Amino acid sequence: MIKLIEDTYSTAVQSFVTRVICKDDIAHYGYFNSFEDYSELKEKNQYRFIPRNNFHAYKDEYVKRGRHNVSHSIILTGEDVVDIQFVLPLHI
């Protein structure tokens, strides 16, 4: 799973609506994104994920203030992830 998560970061040209299924049978829909703490989180097998319902607020704040606000993201732990599915490309 870690390799699959990291591969999503390498597709910087295009984001993907992603379905992440966790051990607790909860499915998260949204986008993986790296913030300033990417390396620190990666060491702990954790990754920032922007839930789809937070994406517009995240994008609007970035456009207005020129910064990525982590408050629009959640942290997923790699060992809790059961499956990752790329639902469709998002053209921003």
Biopython code that builds the backbone (N, CA, C, O; Angstrom):
import numpy as np
from Bio.PDB.StructureBuilder import StructureBuilder

atoms = [
    (1, "MET", "N", (0.806, -1.197, 0.000)),
    (1, "MET", "CA", (0.000, 0.000, 0.000)),
    (1, "MET", "C", (0.857, 1.273, 0.000)),
    (1, "MET", "O", (0.516, 2.252, -0.664)),
    (2, "ILE", "N", (1.952, 1.256, 0.736)),
    (2, "ILE", "CA", (2.794, 2.452, 0.817)),
    (2, "ILE", "C", (3.278, 2.852, -0.568)),
    (2, "ILE", "O", (3.266, 4.035, -0.909)),
    (3, "LYS", "N", (3.699, 1.894, -1.362)),
    (3, "LYS", "CA", (4.175, 2.172, -2.713)),
    (3, "LYS", "C", (3.057, 2.812, -3.545)),
    (3, "LYS", "O", (3.301, 3.757, -4.296)),
    (4, "LEU", "N", (1.855, 2.303, -3.411)),
    (4, "LEU", "CA", (0.724, 2.843, -4.156)),
    (4, "LEU", "C", (0.423, 4.272, -3.724)),
    (4, "LEU", "O", (0.124, 5.118, -4.567)),
    (5, "ILE", "N", (0.496, 4.557, -2.431)),
    (5, "ILE", "CA", (0.285, 5.918, -1.937)),
    (5, "ILE", "C", (1.362, 6.839, -2.496)),
    (5, "ILE", "O", (1.060, 7.921, -2.999)),
    (6, "GLU", "N", (2.604, 6.415, -2.410)),
    (6, "GLU", "CA", (3.698, 7.257, -2.886)),
    (6, "GLU", "C", (3.630, 7.487, -4.384)),
    (6, "GLU", "O", (4.016, 8.556, -4.856)),
    (7, "ASP", "N", (3.151, 6.517, -5.139)),
    (7, "ASP", "CA", (2.999, 6.690, -6.580)),
    (7, "ASP", "C", (2.012, 7.808, -6.909)),
    (7, "ASP", "O", (2.160, 8.479, -7.930)),
    (8, "THR", "N", (1.009, 8.017, -6.059)),
    (8, "THR", "CA", (0.053, 9.086, -6.330)),
    (8, "THR", "C", (0.713, 10.449, -6.217)),
    (8, "THR", "O", (0.315, 11.390, -6.903)),
    (9, "TYR", "N", (1.728, 10.564, -5.352)),
    (9, "TYR", "CA", (2.435, 11.833, -5.233)),
    (9, "TYR", "C", (3.271, 12.120, -6.480)),
    (9, "TYR", "O", (3.516, 13.284, -6.795)),
    (10, "SER", "N", (3.703, 11.104, -7.180)),
    (10, "SER", "CA", (4.551, 11.303, -8.354)),
    (10, "SER", "C", (3.754, 11.781, -9.563)),
    (10, "SER", "O", (4.345, 12.188, -10.564)),
    (11, "THR", "N", (2.437, 11.742, -9.492)),
    (11, "THR", "CA", (1.603, 12.193, -10.607)),
    (11, "THR", "C", (1.187, 13.640, -10.378)),
    (11, "THR", "O", (-0.001, 13.963, -10.393)),
    (12, "ALA", "N", (2.164, 14.498, -10.169)),
    (12, "ALA", "CA", (1.888, 15.897, -9.833)),
    (12, "ALA", "C", (1.147, 16.637, -10.944)),
    (12, "ALA", "O", (0.484, 17.641, -10.684)),
    (13, "VAL", "N", (1.254, 16.156, -12.163)),
    (13, "VAL", "CA", (0.587, 16.822, -13.280)),
    (13, "VAL", "C", (-0.925, 16.665, -13.181)),
    (13, "VAL", "O", (-1.673, 17.531, -13.633)),
    (14, "GLN", "N", (-1.368, 15.574, -12.598)),
    (14, "GLN", "CA", (-2.790, 15.284, -12.573)),
    (14, "GLN", "C", (-3.162, 14.659, -11.231)),
    (14, "GLN", "O", (-2.485, 13.749, -10.752)),
    (15, "SER", "N", (-4.229, 15.149, -10.637)),
    (15, "SER", "CA", (-4.729, 14.570, -9.398)),
    (15, "SER", "C", (-5.802, 13.552, -9.727)),
    (15, "SER", "O", (-6.411, 13.596, -10.796)),
    (16, "PHE", "N", (-6.027, 12.644, -8.807)),
    (16, "PHE", "CA", (-7.033, 11.621, -8.998)),
    (16, "PHE", "C", (-7.994, 11.617, -7.829)),
    (16, "PHE", "O", (-7.581, 11.700, -6.672)),
    (17, "VAL", "N", (-9.287, 11.518, -8.137)),
    (17, "VAL", "CA", (-10.244, 11.251, -7.083)),
    (17, "VAL", "C", (-9.929, 9.831, -6.633)),
    (17, "VAL", "O", (-9.932, 8.894, -7.431)),
    (18, "THR", "N", (-9.664, 9.693, -5.375)),
    (18, "THR", "CA", (-9.186, 8.424, -4.850)),
    (18, "THR", "C", (-10.137, 7.908, -3.785)),
    (18, "THR", "O", (-10.595, 8.663, -2.927)),
    (19, "ARG", "N", (-10.430, 6.614, -3.845)),
    (19, "ARG", "CA", (-11.206, 5.963, -2.797)),
    (19, "ARG", "C", (-10.221, 5.158, -1.966)),
    (19, "ARG", "O", (-9.543, 4.268, -2.480)),
    (20, "VAL", "N", (-10.146, 5.474, -0.684)),
    (20, "VAL", "CA", (-9.257, 4.769, 0.233)),
    (20, "VAL", "C", (-10.139, 3.994, 1.199)),
    (20, "VAL", "O", (-10.944, 4.574, 1.928)),
    (21, "ILE", "N", (-9.977, 2.686, 1.194)),
    (21, "ILE", "CA", (-10.764, 1.833, 2.084)),
    (21, "ILE", "C", (-9.866, 1.418, 3.242)),
    (21, "ILE", "O", (-8.772, 0.888, 3.047)),
    (22, "CYS", "N", (-10.357, 1.671, 4.451)),
    (22, "CYS", "CA", (-9.571, 1.382, 5.653)),
    (22, "CYS", "C", (-10.097, 0.128, 6.356)),
    (22, "CYS", "O", (-11.179, -0.371, 6.045)),
    (23, "LYS", "N", (-9.316, -0.358, 7.294)),
    (23, "LYS", "CA", (-9.661, -1.570, 8.039)),
    (23, "LYS", "C", (-11.009, -1.480, 8.725)),
    (23, "LYS", "O", (-11.692, -2.493, 8.878)),
    (24, "ASP", "N", (-11.403, -0.296, 9.138)),
    (24, "ASP", "CA", (-12.680, -0.126, 9.845)),
    (24, "ASP", "C", (-13.869, -0.033, 8.884)),
    (24, "ASP", "O", (-14.960, 0.376, 9.283)),
    (25, "ASP", "N", (-13.659, -0.412, 7.615)),
    (25, "ASP", "CA", (-14.685, -0.412, 6.562)),
    (25, "ASP", "C", (-15.188, 0.986, 6.203)),
    (25, "ASP", "O", (-16.263, 1.134, 5.621)),
    (26, "ILE", "N", (-14.424, 1.990, 6.543)),
    (26, "ILE", "CA", (-14.760, 3.349, 6.143)),
    (26, "ILE", "C", (-14.024, 3.659, 4.849)),
    (26, "ILE", "O", (-12.830, 3.391, 4.723)),
    (27, "ALA", "N", (-14.743, 4.223, 3.894)),
    (27, "ALA", "CA", (-14.138, 4.630, 2.628)),
    (27, "ALA", "C", (-14.019, 6.149, 2.612)),
    (27, "ALA", "O", (-14.994, 6.867, 2.834)),
    (28, "HIS", "N", (-12.821, 6.618, 2.347)),
    (28, "HIS", "CA", (-12.571, 8.054, 2.219)),
    (28, "HIS", "C", (-12.423, 8.368, 0.733)),
    (28, "HIS", "O", (-11.724, 7.658, 0.011)),
    (29, "TYR", "N", (-13.077, 9.424, 0.283)),
    (29, "TYR", "CA", (-12.944, 9.894, -1.095)),
    (29, "TYR", "C", (-12.238, 11.238, -1.068)),
    (29, "TYR", "O", (-12.604, 12.124, -0.295)),
    (30, "GLY", "N", (-11.231, 11.387, -1.905)),
    (30, "GLY", "CA", (-10.522, 12.654, -1.942)),
    (30, "GLY", "C", (-9.219, 12.544, -2.677)),
    (30, "GLY", "O", (-9.114, 11.853, -3.690)),
    (31, "TYR", "N", (-8.207, 13.243, -2.153)),
    (31, "TYR", "CA", (-6.955, 13.416, -2.872)),
    (31, "TYR", "C", (-5.779, 13.337, -1.912)),
    (31, "TYR", "O", (-5.793, 13.975, -0.859)),
    (32, "PHE", "N", (-4.770, 12.566, -2.263)),
    (32, "PHE", "CA", (-3.521, 12.596, -1.512)),
    (32, "PHE", "C", (-2.793, 13.871, -1.891)),
    (32, "PHE", "O", (-2.827, 14.302, -3.044)),
    (33, "ASN", "N", (-2.136, 14.468, -0.912)),
    (33, "ASN", "CA", (-1.375, 15.681, -1.171)),
    (33, "ASN", "C", (-0.223, 15.745, -0.190)),
    (33, "ASN", "O", (-0.357, 15.346, 0.967)),
    (34, "SER", "N", (0.902, 16.244, -0.652)),
    (34, "SER", "CA", (2.048, 16.386, 0.242)),
    (34, "SER", "C", (2.124, 17.823, 0.737)),
    (34, "SER", "O", (1.994, 18.769, -0.041)),
    (35, "PHE", "N", (2.330, 17.969, 2.007)),
    (35, "PHE", "CA", (2.509, 19.266, 2.640)),
    (35, "PHE", "C", (3.946, 19.328, 3.132)),
    (35, "PHE", "O", (4.742, 18.431, 2.852)),
    (36, "GLU", "N", (4.279, 20.379, 3.860)),
    (36, "GLU", "CA", (5.641, 20.542, 4.357)),
    (36, "GLU", "C", (6.072, 19.395, 5.262)),
    (36, "GLU", "O", (7.264, 19.116, 5.386)),
    (37, "ASP", "N", (5.119, 18.737, 5.886)),
    (37, "ASP", "CA", (5.449, 17.665, 6.831)),
    (37, "ASP", "C", (5.460, 16.277, 6.185)),
    (37, "ASP", "O", (5.421, 15.271, 6.893)),
    (38, "TYR", "N", (5.512, 16.210, 4.862)),
    (38, "TYR", "CA", (5.449, 14.930, 4.162)),
    (38, "TYR", "C", (6.524, 13.949, 4.650)),
    (38, "TYR", "O", (6.209, 12.806, 4.981)),
    (39, "SER", "N", (7.771, 14.378, 4.696)),
    (39, "SER", "CA", (8.866, 13.473, 5.091)),
    (39, "SER", "C", (8.698, 12.996, 6.527)),
    (39, "SER", "O", (8.923, 11.824, 6.829)),
    (40, "GLU", "N", (8.306, 13.895, 7.400)),
    (40, "GLU", "CA", (8.098, 13.543, 8.807)),
    (40, "GLU", "C", (6.976, 12.515, 8.961)),
    (40, "GLU", "O", (7.115, 11.536, 9.694)),
    (41, "LEU", "N", (5.868, 12.749, 8.265)),
    (41, "LEU", "CA", (4.745, 11.821, 8.325)),
    (41, "LEU", "C", (5.099, 10.482, 7.686)),
    (41, "LEU", "O", (4.721, 9.428, 8.199)),
    (42, "LYS", "N", (5.814, 10.519, 6.583)),
    (42, "LYS", "CA", (6.175, 9.293, 5.877)),
    (42, "LYS", "C", (6.980, 8.360, 6.781)),
    (42, "LYS", "O", (6.815, 7.141, 6.725)),
    (43, "GLU", "N", (7.849, 8.931, 7.611)),
    (43, "GLU", "CA", (8.623, 8.118, 8.545)),
    (43, "GLU", "C", (7.718, 7.344, 9.507)),
    (43, "GLU", "O", (8.086, 6.273, 9.991)),
    (44, "LYS", "N", (6.546, 7.889, 9.773)),
    (44, "LYS", "CA", (5.581, 7.246, 10.668)),
    (44, "LYS", "C", (4.529, 6.447, 9.891)),
    (44, "LYS", "O", (3.559, 5.959, 10.472)),
    (45, "ASN", "N", (4.730, 6.317, 8.562)),
    (45, "ASN", "CA", (3.785, 5.633, 7.696)),
    (45, "ASN", "C", (2.423, 6.330, 7.726)),
    (45, "ASN", "O", (1.383, 5.674, 7.783)),
    (46, "GLN", "N", (2.441, 7.668, 7.686)),
    (46, "GLN", "CA", (1.227, 8.468, 7.665)),
    (46, "GLN", "C", (1.253, 9.385, 6.451)),
    (46, "GLN", "O", (2.315, 9.805, 5.992)),
    (47, "TYR", "N", (0.055, 9.689, 5.937)),
    (47, "TYR", "CA", (-0.053, 10.471, 4.712)),
    (47, "TYR", "C", (-1.225, 11.441, 4.812)),
    (47, "TYR", "O", (-2.274, 11.104, 5.362)),
    (48, "ARG", "N", (-1.043, 12.642, 4.278)),
    (48, "ARG", "CA", (-2.118, 13.641, 4.277)),
    (48, "ARG", "C", (-3.070, 13.359, 3.125)),
    (48, "ARG", "O", (-2.658, 13.027, 2.013)),
    (49, "PHE", "N", (-4.331, 13.499, 3.419)),
    (49, "PHE", "CA", (-5.396, 13.216, 2.468)),
    (49, "PHE", "C", (-6.423, 14.334, 2.591)),
    (49, "PHE", "O", (-6.866, 14.655, 3.693)),
    (50, "ILE", "N", (-6.797, 14.919, 1.475)),
    (50, "ILE", "CA", (-7.808, 15.977, 1.471)),
    (50, "ILE", "C", (-9.141, 15.346, 1.085)),
    (50, "ILE", "O", (-9.331, 14.956, -0.067)),
    (51, "PRO", "N", (-10.069, 15.242, 2.042)),
    (51, "PRO", "CA", (-11.386, 14.695, 1.706)),
    (51, "PRO", "C", (-12.049, 15.531, 0.620)),
    (51, "PRO", "O", (-11.907, 16.753, 0.581)),
    (52, "ARG", "N", (-12.750, 14.873, -0.232)),
    (52, "ARG", "CA", (-13.349, 15.545, -1.387)),
    (52, "ARG", "C", (-14.231, 16.725, -0.976)),
    (52, "ARG", "O", (-14.251, 17.747, -1.662)),
    (53, "ASN", "N", (-14.953, 16.595, 0.127)),
    (53, "ASN", "CA", (-15.827, 17.693, 0.544)),
    (53, "ASN", "C", (-15.041, 18.894, 1.082)),
    (53, "ASN", "O", (-15.630, 19.955, 1.288)),
    (54, "ASN", "N", (-13.739, 18.760, 1.314)),
    (54, "ASN", "CA", (-12.896, 19.876, 1.754)),
    (54, "ASN", "C", (-12.080, 20.475, 0.613)),
    (54, "ASN", "O", (-11.418, 21.496, 0.798)),
    (55, "PHE", "N", (-12.121, 19.858, -0.553)),
    (55, "PHE", "CA", (-11.211, 20.261, -1.622)),
    (55, "PHE", "C", (-11.421, 21.701, -2.084)),
    (55, "PHE", "O", (-10.446, 22.421, -2.298)),
    (56, "HIS", "N", (-12.663, 22.131, -2.240)),
    (56, "HIS", "CA", (-12.902, 23.494, -2.732)),
    (56, "HIS", "C", (-12.404, 24.538, -1.737)),
    (56, "HIS", "O", (-11.830, 25.551, -2.139)),
    (57, "ALA", "N", (-12.616, 24.301, -0.445)),
    (57, "ALA", "CA", (-12.111, 25.234, 0.571)),
    (57, "ALA", "C", (-10.585, 25.242, 0.552)),
    (57, "ALA", "O", (-9.961, 26.296, 0.677)),
    (58, "TYR", "N", (-9.992, 24.066, 0.394)),
    (58, "TYR", "CA", (-8.529, 23.950, 0.318)),
    (58, "TYR", "C", (-7.990, 24.733, -0.880)),
    (58, "TYR", "O", (-7.047, 25.513, -0.750)),
    (59, "LYS", "N", (-8.593, 24.518, -2.032)),
    (59, "LYS", "CA", (-8.148, 25.181, -3.256)),
    (59, "LYS", "C", (-8.372, 26.689, -3.188)),
    (59, "LYS", "O", (-7.496, 27.464, -3.574)),
    (60, "ASP", "N", (-9.542, 27.111, -2.700)),
    (60, "ASP", "CA", (-9.839, 28.542, -2.590)),
    (60, "ASP", "C", (-8.853, 29.237, -1.666)),
    (60, "ASP", "O", (-8.385, 30.334, -1.973)),
    (61, "GLU", "N", (-8.532, 28.618, -0.545)),
    (61, "GLU", "CA", (-7.586, 29.234, 0.382)),
    (61, "GLU", "C", (-6.202, 29.336, -0.246)),
    (61, "GLU", "O", (-5.492, 30.320, -0.042)),
    (62, "TYR", "N", (-5.821, 28.319, -1.009)),
    (62, "TYR", "CA", (-4.523, 28.367, -1.669)),
    (62, "TYR", "C", (-4.474, 29.510, -2.695)),
    (62, "TYR", "O", (-3.480, 30.230, -2.782)),
    (63, "VAL", "N", (-5.537, 29.663, -3.452)),
    (63, "VAL", "CA", (-5.587, 30.726, -4.457)),
    (63, "VAL", "C", (-5.536, 32.102, -3.785)),
    (63, "VAL", "O", (-4.834, 32.995, -4.261)),
    (64, "LYS", "N", (-6.264, 32.278, -2.700)),
    (64, "LYS", "CA", (-6.325, 33.574, -2.016)),
    (64, "LYS", "C", (-5.065, 33.897, -1.227)),
    (64, "LYS", "O", (-4.593, 35.034, -1.243)),
    (65, "ARG", "N", (-4.514, 32.890, -0.531)),
    (65, "ARG", "CA", (-3.408, 33.158, 0.390)),
    (65, "ARG", "C", (-2.071, 32.565, -0.053)),
    (65, "ARG", "O", (-1.030, 32.871, 0.527)),
    (66, "GLY", "N", (-2.104, 31.722, -1.074)),
    (66, "GLY", "CA", (-0.866, 31.139, -1.584)),
    (66, "GLY", "C", (-0.211, 30.137, -0.651)),
    (66, "GLY", "O", (1.005, 29.945, -0.687)),
    (67, "ARG", "N", (-1.023, 29.496, 0.189)),
    (67, "ARG", "CA", (-0.465, 28.490, 1.092)),
    (67, "ARG", "C", (-1.429, 27.318, 1.217)),
    (67, "ARG", "O", (-2.639, 27.453, 1.036)),
    (68, "HIS", "N", (-0.857, 26.183, 1.529)),
    (68, "HIS", "CA", (-1.650, 24.968, 1.731)),
    (68, "HIS", "C", (-2.009, 24.872, 3.206)),
    (68, "HIS", "O", (-1.119, 24.814, 4.054)),
    (69, "ASN", "N", (-3.271, 24.855, 3.518)),
    (69, "ASN", "CA", (-3.736, 24.801, 4.897)),
    (69, "ASN", "C", (-4.033, 23.356, 5.276)),
    (69, "ASN", "O", (-4.918, 22.723, 4.701)),
    (70, "VAL", "N", (-3.285, 22.841, 6.247)),
    (70, "VAL", "CA", (-3.446, 21.449, 6.667)),
    (70, "VAL", "C", (-4.777, 21.195, 7.354)),
    (70, "VAL", "O", (-5.172, 20.041, 7.517)),
    (71, "SER", "N", (-5.475, 22.246, 7.760)),
    (71, "SER", "CA", (-6.755, 22.035, 8.442)),
    (71, "SER", "C", (-7.805, 21.418, 7.517)),
    (71, "SER", "O", (-8.811, 20.888, 7.988)),
    (72, "HIS", "N", (-7.578, 21.485, 6.224)),
    (72, "HIS", "CA", (-8.508, 20.885, 5.269)),
    (72, "HIS", "C", (-8.189, 19.413, 4.992)),
    (72, "HIS", "O", (-8.876, 18.767, 4.200)),
    (73, "SER", "N", (-7.154, 18.887, 5.638)),
    (73, "SER", "CA", (-6.728, 17.519, 5.375)),
    (73, "SER", "C", (-6.906, 16.641, 6.609)),
    (73, "SER", "O", (-7.098, 17.124, 7.725)),
    (74, "ILE", "N", (-6.837, 15.336, 6.366)),
    (74, "ILE", "CA", (-6.796, 14.364, 7.449)),
    (74, "ILE", "C", (-5.534, 13.537, 7.247)),
    (74, "ILE", "O", (-4.942, 13.547, 6.167)),
    (75, "ILE", "N", (-5.132, 12.832, 8.277)),
    (75, "ILE", "CA", (-3.955, 11.969, 8.171)),
    (75, "ILE", "C", (-4.415, 10.525, 8.172)),
    (75, "ILE", "O", (-5.138, 10.088, 9.067)),
    (76, "LEU", "N", (-3.985, 9.791, 7.155)),
    (76, "LEU", "CA", (-4.260, 8.361, 7.076)),
    (76, "LEU", "C", (-2.990, 7.602, 7.398)),
    (76, "LEU", "O", (-1.904, 7.966, 6.945)),
    (77, "THR", "N", (-3.131, 6.546, 8.180)),
    (77, "THR", "CA", (-2.003, 5.693, 8.514)),
    (77, "THR", "C", (-1.957, 4.542, 7.519)),
    (77, "THR", "O", (-2.961, 3.869, 7.285)),
    (78, "GLY", "N", (-0.787, 4.324, 6.939)),
    (78, "GLY", "CA", (-0.629, 3.310, 5.906)),
    (78, "GLY", "C", (-1.082, 1.924, 6.318)),
    (78, "GLY", "O", (-1.663, 1.202, 5.507)),
    (79, "GLU", "N", (-0.831, 1.537, 7.556)),
    (79, "GLU", "CA", (-1.204, 0.190, 7.988)),
    (79, "GLU", "C", (-2.713, 0.020, 8.171)),
    (79, "GLU", "O", (-3.191, -1.111, 8.264)),
    (80, "ASP", "N", (-3.469, 1.111, 8.224)),
    (80, "ASP", "CA", (-4.932, 1.031, 8.323)),
    (80, "ASP", "C", (-5.595, 0.936, 6.955)),
    (80, "ASP", "O", (-6.782, 0.625, 6.859)),
    (81, "VAL", "N", (-4.829, 1.204, 5.891)),
    (81, "VAL", "CA", (-5.378, 1.207, 4.534)),
    (81, "VAL", "C", (-5.417, -0.214, 3.979)),
    (81, "VAL", "O", (-4.408, -0.919, 3.952)),
    (82, "VAL", "N", (-6.600, -0.612, 3.541)),
    (82, "VAL", "CA", (-6.787, -1.946, 2.964)),
    (82, "VAL", "C", (-6.669, -1.906, 1.443)),
    (82, "VAL", "O", (-6.094, -2.809, 0.836)),
    (83, "ASP", "N", (-7.217, -0.850, 0.829)),
    (83, "ASP", "CA", (-7.206, -0.757, -0.626)),
    (83, "ASP", "C", (-7.272, 0.708, -1.048)),
    (83, "ASP", "O", (-7.837, 1.550, -0.349)),
    (84, "ILE", "N", (-6.688, 0.987, -2.194)),
    (84, "ILE", "CA", (-6.732, 2.312, -2.792)),
    (84, "ILE", "C", (-7.190, 2.143, -4.231)),
    (84, "ILE", "O", (-6.630, 1.348, -4.986)),
    (85, "GLN", "N", (-8.213, 2.898, -4.601)),
    (85, "GLN", "CA", (-8.726, 2.823, -5.963)),
    (85, "GLN", "C", (-8.781, 4.228, -6.535)),
    (85, "GLN", "O", (-9.288, 5.149, -5.894)),
    (86, "PHE", "N", (-8.259, 4.388, -7.735)),
    (86, "PHE", "CA", (-8.319, 5.665, -8.410)),
    (86, "PHE", "C", (-9.602, 5.704, -9.211)),
    (86, "PHE", "O", (-9.770, 4.972, -10.186)),
    (87, "VAL", "N", (-10.500, 6.569, -8.782)),
    (87, "VAL", "CA", (-11.841, 6.577, -9.334)),
    (87, "VAL", "C", (-11.885, 7.283, -10.680)),
    (87, "VAL", "O", (-12.439, 6.753, -11.644)),
    (88, "LEU", "N", (-11.300, 8.486, -10.752)),
    (88, "LEU", "CA", (-11.274, 9.198, -12.024)),
    (88, "LEU", "C", (-10.278, 10.340, -11.938)),
    (88, "LEU", "O", (-10.009, 10.840, -10.846)),
    (89, "PRO", "N", (-9.727, 10.761, -13.066)),
    (89, "PRO", "CA", (-8.821, 11.912, -13.034)),
    (89, "PRO", "C", (-9.591, 13.194, -12.799)),
    (89, "PRO", "O", (-10.740, 13.330, -13.220)),
    (90, "LEU", "N", (-8.954, 14.124, -12.128)),
    (90, "LEU", "CA", (-9.546, 15.426, -11.862)),
    (90, "LEU", "C", (-8.721, 16.454, -12.597)),
    (90, "LEU", "O", (-7.513, 16.550, -12.377)),
    (91, "HIS", "N", (-9.336, 17.213, -13.452)),
    (91, "HIS", "CA", (-8.627, 18.257, -14.186)),
    (91, "HIS", "C", (-8.879, 19.572, -13.483)),
    (91, "HIS", "O", (-9.991, 20.101, -13.499)),
    (92, "ILE", "N", (-7.845, 20.086, -12.872)),
    (92, "ILE", "CA", (-7.988, 21.320, -12.089)),
    (92, "ILE", "C", (-7.608, 22.511, -12.942)),
    (92, "ILE", "O", (-7.659, 23.648, -12.472)),
]
sb = StructureBuilder()
sb.init_structure("model")
sb.init_model(0)
sb.init_chain("A")
sb.init_seg("    ")
for serial, (resi, resn, name, xyz) in enumerate(atoms, 1):
    if name == "N":
        sb.init_residue(resn, " ", resi, " ")
    sb.init_atom(name, np.array(xyz, "f"), 0.0, 1.0, " ", f" {name:<3s}", serial, name[0])
structure = sb.get_structure()
